Amino acid sequence: MAEERLQIPIKVVPGARRDQLAGMLGDRLKIRVAAPPEGGRANQAVCALIARTLNIPQRNVEISAGHTSPEKTLAIRGIDRAEAYQRLGMV
């Protein structure tokens, strides 16, 4: 059986001073990253920040929708929904 993937809607703000979780914006988790939105660098920075925050391998975090949009959906494996929400400050 395939491992369940947690889907989290996010809003990405590239070109910030530093990488950080910036709280909730409606139903989306707002994430600021220093990387520019060129060549997928901001997307890579988002995945790295989420993996570090959740203490899971970066390969378990991917963008499943919105690759070229600020509004994206993350797919995350290897962590319980309640624990992920708590670590991301979504509760």
PDB file of N, CA, C and O in Angstrom:
ATOM      1  N   MET A   1       0.834  -1.178   0.000  1.00  0.00           N
ATOM      2  CA  MET A   1       0.000   0.000   0.000  1.00  0.00           C
ATOM      3  C   MET A   1       0.886   1.252   0.000  1.00  0.00           C
ATOM      4  O   MET A   1       1.892   1.305   0.707  1.00  0.00           O
ATOM      5  N   ALA A   2       0.510   2.243  -0.788  1.00  0.00           N
ATOM      6  CA  ALA A   2       1.298   3.470  -0.890  1.00  0.00           C
ATOM      7  C   ALA A   2       1.152   4.302   0.380  1.00  0.00           C
ATOM      8  O   ALA A   2       0.098   4.324   1.016  1.00  0.00           O
ATOM      9  N   GLU A   3       2.225   4.976   0.725  1.00  0.00           N
ATOM     10  CA  GLU A   3       2.219   5.838   1.900  1.00  0.00           C
ATOM     11  C   GLU A   3       1.362   7.074   1.628  1.00  0.00           C
ATOM     12  O   GLU A   3       1.441   7.665   0.552  1.00  0.00           O
ATOM     13  N   GLU A   4       0.552   7.455   2.601  1.00  0.00           N
ATOM     14  CA  GLU A   4      -0.316   8.615   2.449  1.00  0.00           C
ATOM     15  C   GLU A   4       0.507   9.897   2.380  1.00  0.00           C
ATOM     16  O   GLU A   4       1.478  10.073   3.115  1.00  0.00           O
ATOM     17  N   ARG A   5       0.096  10.783   1.480  1.00  0.00           N
ATOM     18  CA  ARG A   5       0.769  12.069   1.346  1.00  0.00           C
ATOM     19  C   ARG A   5      -0.119  13.155   1.934  1.00  0.00           C
ATOM     20  O   ARG A   5      -1.305  13.246   1.615  1.00  0.00           O
ATOM     21  N   LEU A   6       0.456  13.957   2.777  1.00  0.00           N
ATOM     22  CA  LEU A   6      -0.234  15.084   3.387  1.00  0.00           C
ATOM     23  C   LEU A   6      -0.179  16.249   2.407  1.00  0.00           C
ATOM     24  O   LEU A   6       0.905  16.616   1.953  1.00  0.00           O
ATOM     25  N   GLN A   7      -1.316  16.833   2.074  1.00  0.00           N
ATOM     26  CA  GLN A   7      -1.381  17.963   1.146  1.00  0.00           C
ATOM     27  C   GLN A   7      -1.547  19.254   1.947  1.00  0.00           C
ATOM     28  O   GLN A   7      -2.482  19.377   2.738  1.00  0.00           O
ATOM     29  N   ILE A   8      -0.648  20.209   1.747  1.00  0.00           N
ATOM     30  CA  ILE A   8      -0.704  21.478   2.473  1.00  0.00           C
ATOM     31  C   ILE A   8      -0.678  22.636   1.476  1.00  0.00           C
ATOM     32  O   ILE A   8       0.275  22.767   0.708  1.00  0.00           O
ATOM     33  N   PRO A   9      -1.717  23.479   1.481  1.00  0.00           N
ATOM     34  CA  PRO A   9      -1.715  24.655   0.607  1.00  0.00           C
ATOM     35  C   PRO A   9      -0.798  25.733   1.183  1.00  0.00           C
ATOM     36  O   PRO A   9      -0.823  26.011   2.382  1.00  0.00           O
ATOM     37  N   ILE A  10       0.008  26.332   0.313  1.00  0.00           N
ATOM     38  CA  ILE A  10       0.958  27.354   0.762  1.00  0.00           C
ATOM     39  C   ILE A  10       0.918  28.571  -0.155  1.00  0.00           C
ATOM     40  O   ILE A  10       0.441  28.501  -1.288  1.00  0.00           O
ATOM     41  N   LYS A  11       1.423  29.671   0.353  1.00  0.00           N
ATOM     42  CA  LYS A  11       1.639  30.903  -0.424  1.00  0.00           C
ATOM     43  C   LYS A  11       3.108  31.252  -0.241  1.00  0.00           C
ATOM     44  O   LYS A  11       3.566  31.446   0.885  1.00  0.00           O
ATOM     45  N   VAL A  12       3.848  31.332  -1.340  1.00  0.00           N
ATOM     46  CA  VAL A  12       5.291  31.568  -1.286  1.00  0.00           C
ATOM     47  C   VAL A  12       5.610  33.016  -1.654  1.00  0.00           C
ATOM     48  O   VAL A  12       5.094  33.558  -2.632  1.00  0.00           O
ATOM     49  N   VAL A  13       6.478  33.627  -0.842  1.00  0.00           N
ATOM     50  CA  VAL A  13       6.974  34.975  -1.115  1.00  0.00           C
ATOM     51  C   VAL A  13       8.480  34.853  -1.346  1.00  0.00           C
ATOM     52  O   VAL A  13       9.245  34.776  -0.384  1.00  0.00           O
ATOM     53  N   PRO A  14       8.921  34.833  -2.620  1.00  0.00           N
ATOM     54  CA  PRO A  14      10.354  34.731  -2.909  1.00  0.00           C
ATOM     55  C   PRO A  14      11.051  36.074  -2.738  1.00  0.00           C
ATOM     56  O   PRO A  14      10.404  37.120  -2.681  1.00  0.00           O
ATOM     57  N   GLY A  15      12.380  36.033  -2.656  1.00  0.00           N
ATOM     58  CA  GLY A  15      13.170  37.257  -2.559  1.00  0.00           C
ATOM     59  C   GLY A  15      13.116  37.917  -1.190  1.00  0.00           C
ATOM     60  O   GLY A  15      13.399  39.109  -1.069  1.00  0.00           O
ATOM     61  N   ALA A  16      12.758  37.165  -0.160  1.00  0.00           N
ATOM     62  CA  ALA A  16      12.705  37.708   1.205  1.00  0.00           C
ATOM     63  C   ALA A  16      14.119  37.830   1.769  1.00  0.00           C
ATOM     64  O   ALA A  16      15.079  37.350   1.165  1.00  0.00           O
ATOM     65  N   ARG A  17      14.241  38.468   2.920  1.00  0.00           N
ATOM     66  CA  ARG A  17      15.556  38.596   3.549  1.00  0.00           C
ATOM     67  C   ARG A  17      16.078  37.262   4.059  1.00  0.00           C
ATOM     68  O   ARG A  17      17.281  37.006   4.036  1.00  0.00           O
ATOM     69  N   ARG A  18      15.160  36.412   4.522  1.00  0.00           N
ATOM     70  CA  ARG A  18      15.578  35.093   5.022  1.00  0.00           C
ATOM     71  C   ARG A  18      14.441  34.104   4.840  1.00  0.00           C
ATOM     72  O   ARG A  18      13.289  34.490   4.638  1.00  0.00           O
ATOM     73  N   ASP A  19      14.778  32.828   4.913  1.00  0.00           N
ATOM     74  CA  ASP A  19      13.773  31.772   4.819  1.00  0.00           C
ATOM     75  C   ASP A  19      13.042  31.669   6.149  1.00  0.00           C
ATOM     76  O   ASP A  19      13.667  31.570   7.205  1.00  0.00           O
ATOM     77  N   GLN A  20      11.703  31.692   6.090  1.00  0.00           N
ATOM     78  CA  GLN A  20      10.941  31.560   7.324  1.00  0.00           C
ATOM     79  C   GLN A  20       9.483  31.225   7.046  1.00  0.00           C
ATOM     80  O   GLN A  20       8.940  31.551   5.990  1.00  0.00           O
ATOM     81  N   LEU A  21       8.865  30.567   8.017  1.00  0.00           N
ATOM     82  CA  LEU A  21       7.426  30.366   8.009  1.00  0.00           C
ATOM     83  C   LEU A  21       6.820  31.659   8.530  1.00  0.00           C
ATOM     84  O   LEU A  21       7.270  32.186   9.547  1.00  0.00           O
ATOM     85  N   ALA A  22       5.803  32.178   7.845  1.00  0.00           N
ATOM     86  CA  ALA A  22       5.256  33.491   8.195  1.00  0.00           C
ATOM     87  C   ALA A  22       3.803  33.416   8.639  1.00  0.00           C
ATOM     88  O   ALA A  22       3.065  34.391   8.500  1.00  0.00           O
ATOM     89  N   GLY A  23       3.380  32.273   9.171  1.00  0.00           N
ATOM     90  CA  GLY A  23       2.021  32.146   9.691  1.00  0.00           C
ATOM     91  C   GLY A  23       1.015  31.785   8.617  1.00  0.00           C
ATOM     92  O   GLY A  23       1.370  31.426   7.494  1.00  0.00           O
ATOM     93  N   MET A  24      -0.240  31.889   8.990  1.00  0.00           N
ATOM     94  CA  MET A  24      -1.319  31.516   8.086  1.00  0.00           C
ATOM     95  C   MET A  24      -1.838  32.748   7.348  1.00  0.00           C
ATOM     96  O   MET A  24      -1.900  33.843   7.906  1.00  0.00           O
ATOM     97  N   LEU A  25      -2.204  32.550   6.098  1.00  0.00           N
ATOM     98  CA  LEU A  25      -2.830  33.570   5.269  1.00  0.00           C
ATOM     99  C   LEU A  25      -4.093  32.920   4.725  1.00  0.00           C
ATOM    100  O   LEU A  25      -4.052  32.229   3.706  1.00  0.00           O
ATOM    101  N   GLY A  26      -5.202  33.138   5.396  1.00  0.00           N
ATOM    102  CA  GLY A  26      -6.422  32.413   5.054  1.00  0.00           C
ATOM    103  C   GLY A  26      -6.221  30.947   5.383  1.00  0.00           C
ATOM    104  O   GLY A  26      -5.894  30.599   6.518  1.00  0.00           O
ATOM    105  N   ASP A  27      -6.417  30.082   4.390  1.00  0.00           N
ATOM    106  CA  ASP A  27      -6.225  28.641   4.603  1.00  0.00           C
ATOM    107  C   ASP A  27      -4.844  28.173   4.156  1.00  0.00           C
ATOM    108  O   ASP A  27      -4.580  26.971   4.133  1.00  0.00           O
ATOM    109  N   ARG A  28      -3.964  29.097   3.803  1.00  0.00           N
ATOM    110  CA  ARG A  28      -2.632  28.740   3.310  1.00  0.00           C
ATOM    111  C   ARG A  28      -1.548  29.111   4.315  1.00  0.00           C
ATOM    112  O   ARG A  28      -1.650  30.112   5.025  1.00  0.00           O
ATOM    113  N   LEU A  29      -0.511  28.285   4.357  1.00  0.00           N
ATOM    114  CA  LEU A  29       0.674  28.578   5.152  1.00  0.00           C
ATOM    115  C   LEU A  29       1.551  29.515   4.327  1.00  0.00           C
ATOM    116  O   LEU A  29       1.921  29.182   3.202  1.00  0.00           O
ATOM    117  N   LYS A  30       1.886  30.673   4.869  1.00  0.00           N
ATOM    118  CA  LYS A  30       2.722  31.639   4.152  1.00  0.00           C
ATOM    119  C   LYS A  30       4.184  31.336   4.444  1.00  0.00           C
ATOM    120  O   LYS A  30       4.582  31.188   5.600  1.00  0.00           O
ATOM    121  N   ILE A  31       4.977  31.246   3.381  1.00  0.00           N
ATOM    122  CA  ILE A  31       6.393  30.912   3.499  1.00  0.00           C
ATOM    123  C   ILE A  31       7.205  31.954   2.740  1.00  0.00           C
ATOM    124  O   ILE A  31       6.960  32.215   1.562  1.00  0.00           O
ATOM    125  N   ARG A  32       8.174  32.546   3.435  1.00  0.00           N
ATOM    126  CA  ARG A  32       9.089  33.496   2.795  1.00  0.00           C
ATOM    127  C   ARG A  32      10.415  32.790   2.555  1.00  0.00           C
ATOM    128  O   ARG A  32      10.933  32.105   3.436  1.00  0.00           O
ATOM    129  N   VAL A  33      10.962  32.963   1.349  1.00  0.00           N
ATOM    130  CA  VAL A  33      12.275  32.388   1.041  1.00  0.00           C
ATOM    131  C   VAL A  33      13.146  33.455   0.389  1.00  0.00           C
ATOM    132  O   VAL A  33      12.652  34.317  -0.338  1.00  0.00           O
ATOM    133  N   ALA A  34      14.437  33.387   0.656  1.00  0.00           N
ATOM    134  CA  ALA A  34      15.384  34.355   0.104  1.00  0.00           C
ATOM    135  C   ALA A  34      15.643  34.116  -1.382  1.00  0.00           C
ATOM    136  O   ALA A  34      15.983  35.051  -2.107  1.00  0.00           O
ATOM    137  N   ALA A  35      15.489  32.896  -1.834  1.00  0.00           N
ATOM    138  CA  ALA A  35      15.782  32.547  -3.224  1.00  0.00           C
ATOM    139  C   ALA A  35      14.832  33.267  -4.183  1.00  0.00           C
ATOM    140  O   ALA A  35      13.670  33.505  -3.856  1.00  0.00           O
ATOM    141  N   PRO A  36      15.339  33.611  -5.371  1.00  0.00           N
ATOM    142  CA  PRO A  36      14.482  34.247  -6.375  1.00  0.00           C
ATOM    143  C   PRO A  36      13.597  33.205  -7.065  1.00  0.00           C
ATOM    144  O   PRO A  36      13.896  32.011  -7.039  1.00  0.00           O
ATOM    145  N   PRO A  37      12.507  33.668  -7.682  1.00  0.00           N
ATOM    146  CA  PRO A  37      11.606  32.738  -8.367  1.00  0.00           C
ATOM    147  C   PRO A  37      12.087  32.409  -9.778  1.00  0.00           C
ATOM    148  O   PRO A  37      11.327  32.520 -10.740  1.00  0.00           O
ATOM    149  N   GLU A  38      13.336  32.008  -9.895  1.00  0.00           N
ATOM    150  CA  GLU A  38      13.927  31.713 -11.203  1.00  0.00           C
ATOM    151  C   GLU A  38      14.551  30.333 -11.172  1.00  0.00           C
ATOM    152  O   GLU A  38      15.253  29.982 -10.224  1.00  0.00           O
ATOM    153  N   GLY A  39      14.298  29.563 -12.193  1.00  0.00           N
ATOM    154  CA  GLY A  39      14.923  28.250 -12.316  1.00  0.00           C
ATOM    155  C   GLY A  39      14.542  27.271 -11.218  1.00  0.00           C
ATOM    156  O   GLY A  39      15.281  26.325 -10.945  1.00  0.00           O
ATOM    157  N   GLY A  40      13.405  27.487 -10.591  1.00  0.00           N
ATOM    158  CA  GLY A  40      12.956  26.569  -9.549  1.00  0.00           C
ATOM    159  C   GLY A  40      13.666  26.734  -8.217  1.00  0.00           C
ATOM    160  O   GLY A  40      13.489  25.918  -7.312  1.00  0.00           O
ATOM    161  N   ARG A  41      14.477  27.794  -8.087  1.00  0.00           N
ATOM    162  CA  ARG A  41      15.256  27.956  -6.848  1.00  0.00           C
ATOM    163  C   ARG A  41      14.371  28.245  -5.637  1.00  0.00           C
ATOM    164  O   ARG A  41      14.638  27.740  -4.547  1.00  0.00           O
ATOM    165  N   ALA A  42      13.325  29.048  -5.813  1.00  0.00           N
ATOM    166  CA  ALA A  42      12.421  29.319  -4.686  1.00  0.00           C
ATOM    167  C   ALA A  42      11.697  28.036  -4.275  1.00  0.00           C
ATOM    168  O   ALA A  42      11.518  27.778  -3.085  1.00  0.00           O
ATOM    169  N   ASN A  43      11.284  27.236  -5.250  1.00  0.00           N
ATOM    170  CA  ASN A  43      10.616  25.967  -4.936  1.00  0.00           C
ATOM    171  C   ASN A  43      11.543  25.045  -4.149  1.00  0.00           C
ATOM    172  O   ASN A  43      11.118  24.411  -3.184  1.00  0.00           O
ATOM    173  N   GLN A  44      12.803  24.970  -4.559  1.00  0.00           N
ATOM    174  CA  GLN A  44      13.772  24.137  -3.835  1.00  0.00           C
ATOM    175  C   GLN A  44      13.973  24.646  -2.415  1.00  0.00           C
ATOM    176  O   GLN A  44      14.093  23.853  -1.481  1.00  0.00           O
ATOM    177  N   ALA A  45      14.010  25.968  -2.248  1.00  0.00           N
ATOM    178  CA  ALA A  45      14.183  26.549  -0.917  1.00  0.00           C
ATOM    179  C   ALA A  45      12.985  26.242  -0.020  1.00  0.00           C
ATOM    180  O   ALA A  45      13.150  25.980   1.172  1.00  0.00           O
ATOM    181  N   VAL A  46      11.786  26.275  -0.591  1.00  0.00           N
ATOM    182  CA  VAL A  46      10.576  25.937   0.174  1.00  0.00           C
ATOM    183  C   VAL A  46      10.657  24.495   0.662  1.00  0.00           C
ATOM    184  O   VAL A  46      10.424  24.223   1.840  1.00  0.00           O
ATOM    185  N   CYS A  47      10.986  23.577  -0.233  1.00  0.00           N
ATOM    186  CA  CYS A  47      11.064  22.159   0.144  1.00  0.00           C
ATOM    187  C   CYS A  47      12.129  21.934   1.214  1.00  0.00           C
ATOM    188  O   CYS A  47      11.918  21.157   2.145  1.00  0.00           O
ATOM    189  N   ALA A  48      13.263  22.605   1.088  1.00  0.00           N
ATOM    190  CA  ALA A  48      14.335  22.460   2.079  1.00  0.00           C
ATOM    191  C   ALA A  48      13.902  22.999   3.437  1.00  0.00           C
ATOM    192  O   ALA A  48      14.160  22.366   4.461  1.00  0.00           O
ATOM    193  N   LEU A  49      13.250  24.154   3.463  1.00  0.00           N
ATOM    194  CA  LEU A  49      12.793  24.746   4.722  1.00  0.00           C
ATOM    195  C   LEU A  49      11.760  23.853   5.405  1.00  0.00           C
ATOM    196  O   LEU A  49      11.826  23.638   6.615  1.00  0.00           O
ATOM    197  N   ILE A  50      10.819  23.340   4.639  1.00  0.00           N
ATOM    198  CA  ILE A  50       9.781  22.476   5.219  1.00  0.00           C
ATOM    199  C   ILE A  50      10.404  21.193   5.751  1.00  0.00           C
ATOM    200  O   ILE A  50      10.049  20.741   6.840  1.00  0.00           O
ATOM    201  N   ALA A  51      11.327  20.602   5.002  1.00  0.00           N
ATOM    202  CA  ALA A  51      11.984  19.368   5.454  1.00  0.00           C
ATOM    203  C   ALA A  51      12.748  19.603   6.756  1.00  0.00           C
ATOM    204  O   ALA A  51      12.675  18.786   7.674  1.00  0.00           O
ATOM    205  N   ARG A  52      13.481  20.720   6.839  1.00  0.00           N
ATOM    206  CA  ARG A  52      14.211  21.047   8.080  1.00  0.00           C
ATOM    207  C   ARG A  52      13.251  21.248   9.247  1.00  0.00           C
ATOM    208  O   ARG A  52      13.483  20.742  10.345  1.00  0.00           O
ATOM    209  N   THR A  53      12.182  21.982   9.007  1.00  0.00           N
ATOM    210  CA  THR A  53      11.213  22.282  10.061  1.00  0.00           C
ATOM    211  C   THR A  53      10.548  21.009  10.577  1.00  0.00           C
ATOM    212  O   THR A  53      10.315  20.866  11.778  1.00  0.00           O
ATOM    213  N   LEU A  54      10.243  20.087   9.667  1.00  0.00           N
ATOM    214  CA  LEU A  54       9.560  18.847  10.050  1.00  0.00           C
ATOM    215  C   LEU A  54      10.529  17.739  10.440  1.00  0.00           C
ATOM    216  O   LEU A  54      10.111  16.681  10.911  1.00  0.00           O
ATOM    217  N   ASN A  55      11.831  17.984  10.244  1.00  0.00           N
ATOM    218  CA  ASN A  55      12.860  16.985  10.554  1.00  0.00           C
ATOM    219  C   ASN A  55      12.633  15.683   9.777  1.00  0.00           C
ATOM    220  O   ASN A  55      12.671  14.585  10.334  1.00  0.00           O
ATOM    221  N   ILE A  56      12.398  15.848   8.471  1.00  0.00           N
ATOM    222  CA  ILE A  56      12.227  14.707   7.570  1.00  0.00           C
ATOM    223  C   ILE A  56      13.155  14.915   6.375  1.00  0.00           C
ATOM    224  O   ILE A  56      13.592  16.039   6.128  1.00  0.00           O
ATOM    225  N   PRO A  57      13.464  13.849   5.628  1.00  0.00           N
ATOM    226  CA  PRO A  57      14.320  14.007   4.447  1.00  0.00           C
ATOM    227  C   PRO A  57      13.661  14.917   3.404  1.00  0.00           C
ATOM    228  O   PRO A  57      12.443  14.892   3.226  1.00  0.00           O
ATOM    229  N   GLN A  58      14.471  15.711   2.726  1.00  0.00           N
ATOM    230  CA  GLN A  58      13.935  16.623   1.714  1.00  0.00           C
ATOM    231  C   GLN A  58      13.230  15.869   0.589  1.00  0.00           C
ATOM    232  O   GLN A  58      12.325  16.413  -0.044  1.00  0.00           O
ATOM    233  N   ARG A  59      13.630  14.635   0.335  1.00  0.00           N
ATOM    234  CA  ARG A  59      12.973  13.852  -0.721  1.00  0.00           C
ATOM    235  C   ARG A  59      11.512  13.543  -0.381  1.00  0.00           C
ATOM    236  O   ARG A  59      10.749  13.137  -1.257  1.00  0.00           O
ATOM    237  N   ASN A  60      11.117  13.734   0.886  1.00  0.00           N
ATOM    238  CA  ASN A  60       9.733  13.490   1.305  1.00  0.00           C
ATOM    239  C   ASN A  60       8.841  14.717   1.131  1.00  0.00           C
ATOM    240  O   ASN A  60       7.654  14.672   1.452  1.00  0.00           O
ATOM    241  N   VAL A  61       9.408  15.809   0.624  1.00  0.00           N
ATOM    242  CA  VAL A  61       8.645  17.045   0.421  1.00  0.00           C
ATOM    243  C   VAL A  61       8.722  17.411  -1.056  1.00  0.00           C
ATOM    244  O   VAL A  61       9.809  17.511  -1.625  1.00  0.00           O
ATOM    245  N   GLU A  62       7.558  17.611  -1.672  1.00  0.00           N
ATOM    246  CA  GLU A  62       7.552  18.033  -3.078  1.00  0.00           C
ATOM    247  C   GLU A  62       6.385  18.973  -3.331  1.00  0.00           C
ATOM    248  O   GLU A  62       5.393  18.970  -2.602  1.00  0.00           O
ATOM    249  N   ILE A  63       6.522  19.768  -4.364  1.00  0.00           N
ATOM    250  CA  ILE A  63       5.433  20.647  -4.775  1.00  0.00           C
ATOM    251  C   ILE A  63       4.579  19.852  -5.749  1.00  0.00           C
ATOM    252  O   ILE A  63       5.052  19.424  -6.801  1.00  0.00           O
ATOM    253  N   SER A  64       3.309  19.659  -5.385  1.00  0.00           N
ATOM    254  CA  SER A  64       2.434  18.836  -6.214  1.00  0.00           C
ATOM    255  C   SER A  64       1.561  19.670  -7.144  1.00  0.00           C
ATOM    256  O   SER A  64       1.001  19.137  -8.103  1.00  0.00           O
ATOM    257  N   ALA A  65       1.435  20.967  -6.879  1.00  0.00           N
ATOM    258  CA  ALA A  65       0.646  21.848  -7.751  1.00  0.00           C
ATOM    259  C   ALA A  65       1.146  23.278  -7.592  1.00  0.00           C
ATOM    260  O   ALA A  65       1.579  23.678  -6.511  1.00  0.00           O
ATOM    261  N   GLY A  66       1.083  24.048  -8.681  1.00  0.00           N
ATOM    262  CA  GLY A  66       1.444  25.459  -8.633  1.00  0.00           C
ATOM    263  C   GLY A  66       2.916  25.741  -8.788  1.00  0.00           C
ATOM    264  O   GLY A  66       3.426  26.681  -8.178  1.00  0.00           O
ATOM    265  N   HIS A  67       3.617  24.958  -9.584  1.00  0.00           N
ATOM    266  CA  HIS A  67       5.068  25.103  -9.727  1.00  0.00           C
ATOM    267  C   HIS A  67       5.505  26.514 -10.120  1.00  0.00           C
ATOM    268  O   HIS A  67       6.570  26.964  -9.697  1.00  0.00           O
ATOM    269  N   THR A  68       4.703  27.219 -10.920  1.00  0.00           N
ATOM    270  CA  THR A  68       5.087  28.553 -11.377  1.00  0.00           C
ATOM    271  C   THR A  68       4.220  29.654 -10.772  1.00  0.00           C
ATOM    272  O   THR A  68       4.262  30.797 -11.227  1.00  0.00           O
ATOM    273  N   SER A  69       3.451  29.323  -9.768  1.00  0.00           N
ATOM    274  CA  SER A  69       2.553  30.272  -9.114  1.00  0.00           C
ATOM    275  C   SER A  69       2.976  30.483  -7.664  1.00  0.00           C
ATOM    276  O   SER A  69       3.580  29.589  -7.071  1.00  0.00           O
ATOM    277  N   PRO A  70       2.676  31.638  -7.079  1.00  0.00           N
ATOM    278  CA  PRO A  70       2.969  31.814  -5.651  1.00  0.00           C
ATOM    279  C   PRO A  70       2.098  30.915  -4.770  1.00  0.00           C
ATOM    280  O   PRO A  70       2.502  30.547  -3.667  1.00  0.00           O
ATOM    281  N   GLU A  71       0.915  30.564  -5.250  1.00  0.00           N
ATOM    282  CA  GLU A  71       0.029  29.670  -4.505  1.00  0.00           C
ATOM    283  C   GLU A  71       0.291  28.247  -4.971  1.00  0.00           C
ATOM    284  O   GLU A  71       0.070  27.907  -6.133  1.00  0.00           O
ATOM    285  N   LYS A  72       0.762  27.428  -4.051  1.00  0.00           N
ATOM    286  CA  LYS A  72       1.196  26.070  -4.370  1.00  0.00           C
ATOM    287  C   LYS A  72       0.552  25.079  -3.412  1.00  0.00           C
ATOM    288  O   LYS A  72      -0.071  25.462  -2.422  1.00  0.00           O
ATOM    289  N   THR A  73       0.713  23.805  -3.725  1.00  0.00           N
ATOM    290  CA  THR A  73       0.320  22.742  -2.807  1.00  0.00           C
ATOM    291  C   THR A  73       1.531  21.856  -2.589  1.00  0.00           C
ATOM    292  O   THR A  73       2.150  21.382  -3.542  1.00  0.00           O
ATOM    293  N   LEU A  74       1.867  21.634  -1.310  1.00  0.00           N
ATOM    294  CA  LEU A  74       2.954  20.728  -0.950  1.00  0.00           C
ATOM    295  C   LEU A  74       2.402  19.341  -0.707  1.00  0.00           C
ATOM    296  O   LEU A  74       1.313  19.191  -0.153  1.00  0.00           O
ATOM    297  N   ALA A  75       3.139  18.331  -1.116  1.00  0.00           N
ATOM    298  CA  ALA A  75       2.840  16.939  -0.779  1.00  0.00           C
ATOM    299  C   ALA A  75       3.974  16.460   0.122  1.00  0.00           C
ATOM    300  O   ALA A  75       5.146  16.510  -0.252  1.00  0.00           O
ATOM    301  N   ILE A  76       3.608  15.996   1.312  1.00  0.00           N
ATOM    302  CA  ILE A  76       4.600  15.614   2.320  1.00  0.00           C
ATOM    303  C   ILE A  76       4.348  14.185   2.765  1.00  0.00           C
ATOM    304  O   ILE A  76       3.213  13.806   3.054  1.00  0.00           O
ATOM    305  N   ARG A  77       5.421  13.386   2.819  1.00  0.00           N
ATOM    306  CA  ARG A  77       5.341  11.993   3.285  1.00  0.00           C
ATOM    307  C   ARG A  77       6.194  11.840   4.534  1.00  0.00           C
ATOM    308  O   ARG A  77       7.131  12.604   4.766  1.00  0.00           O
ATOM    309  N   GLY A  78       5.850  10.837   5.332  1.00  0.00           N
ATOM    310  CA  GLY A  78       6.720  10.461   6.437  1.00  0.00           C
ATOM    311  C   GLY A  78       6.473  11.183   7.742  1.00  0.00           C
ATOM    312  O   GLY A  78       7.325  11.158   8.630  1.00  0.00           O
ATOM    313  N   ILE A  79       5.316  11.833   7.880  1.00  0.00           N
ATOM    314  CA  ILE A  79       4.995  12.513   9.137  1.00  0.00           C
ATOM    315  C   ILE A  79       3.480  12.531   9.314  1.00  0.00           C
ATOM    316  O   ILE A  79       2.730  12.653   8.346  1.00  0.00           O
ATOM    317  N   ASP A  80       3.053  12.410  10.546  1.00  0.00           N
ATOM    318  CA  ASP A  80       1.643  12.443  10.913  1.00  0.00           C
ATOM    319  C   ASP A  80       1.083  13.861  10.725  1.00  0.00           C
ATOM    320  O   ASP A  80       1.773  14.846  10.988  1.00  0.00           O
ATOM    321  N   ARG A  81      -0.161  13.955  10.274  1.00  0.00           N
ATOM    322  CA  ARG A  81      -0.801  15.252  10.012  1.00  0.00           C
ATOM    323  C   ARG A  81      -0.762  16.165  11.240  1.00  0.00           C
ATOM    324  O   ARG A  81      -0.372  17.328  11.127  1.00  0.00           O
ATOM    325  N   ALA A  82      -1.158  15.658  12.407  1.00  0.00           N
ATOM    326  CA  ALA A  82      -1.210  16.487  13.619  1.00  0.00           C
ATOM    327  C   ALA A  82       0.178  17.009  13.985  1.00  0.00           C
ATOM    328  O   ALA A  82       0.331  18.173  14.356  1.00  0.00           O
ATOM    329  N   GLU A  83       1.182  16.147  13.881  1.00  0.00           N
ATOM    330  CA  GLU A  83       2.554  16.561  14.206  1.00  0.00           C
ATOM    331  C   GLU A  83       3.052  17.611  13.212  1.00  0.00           C
ATOM    332  O   GLU A  83       3.682  18.593  13.606  1.00  0.00           O
ATOM    333  N   ALA A  84       2.769  17.400  11.922  1.00  0.00           N
ATOM    334  CA  ALA A  84       3.188  18.361  10.897  1.00  0.00           C
ATOM    335  C   ALA A  84       2.535  19.716  11.142  1.00  0.00           C
ATOM    336  O   ALA A  84       3.214  20.742  11.111  1.00  0.00           O
ATOM    337  N   TYR A  85       1.235  19.731  11.382  1.00  0.00           N
ATOM    338  CA  TYR A  85       0.529  20.989  11.619  1.00  0.00           C
ATOM    339  C   TYR A  85       1.094  21.712  12.835  1.00  0.00           C
ATOM    340  O   TYR A  85       1.243  22.934  12.825  1.00  0.00           O
ATOM    341  N   GLN A  86       1.409  20.952  13.884  1.00  0.00           N
ATOM    342  CA  GLN A  86       1.948  21.560  15.102  1.00  0.00           C
ATOM    343  C   GLN A  86       3.328  22.169  14.837  1.00  0.00           C
ATOM    344  O   GLN A  86       3.591  23.301  15.243  1.00  0.00           O
ATOM    345  N   ARG A  87       4.205  21.430  14.162  1.00  0.00           N
ATOM    346  CA  ARG A  87       5.559  21.932  13.874  1.00  0.00           C
ATOM    347  C   ARG A  87       5.548  23.127  12.926  1.00  0.00           C
ATOM    348  O   ARG A  87       6.416  23.996  13.002  1.00  0.00           O
ATOM    349  N   LEU A  88       4.556  23.164  12.028  1.00  0.00           N
ATOM    350  CA  LEU A  88       4.465  24.259  11.065  1.00  0.00           C
ATOM    351  C   LEU A  88       3.686  25.457  11.613  1.00  0.00           C
ATOM    352  O   LEU A  88       3.574  26.484  10.944  1.00  0.00           O
ATOM    353  N   GLY A  89       3.152  25.327  12.819  1.00  0.00           N
ATOM    354  CA  GLY A  89       2.398  26.425  13.419  1.00  0.00           C
ATOM    355  C   GLY A  89       1.030  26.628  12.806  1.00  0.00           C
ATOM    356  O   GLY A  89       0.520  27.748  12.768  1.00  0.00           O
ATOM    357  N   MET A  90       0.428  25.540  12.322  1.00  0.00           N
ATOM    358  CA  MET A  90      -0.872  25.626  11.660  1.00  0.00           C
ATOM    359  C   MET A  90      -2.031  25.287  12.595  1.00  0.00           C
ATOM    360  O   MET A  90      -3.169  25.169  12.143  1.00  0.00           O
ATOM    361  N   VAL A  91      -1.759  25.129  13.889  1.00  0.00           N
ATOM    362  CA  VAL A  91      -2.827  24.782  14.844  1.00  0.00           C
ATOM    363  C   VAL A  91      -3.146  25.952  15.743  1.00  0.00           C
ATOM    364  O   VAL A  91      -4.017  25.846  16.607  1.00  0.00           O
TER     365      VAL A  91
END
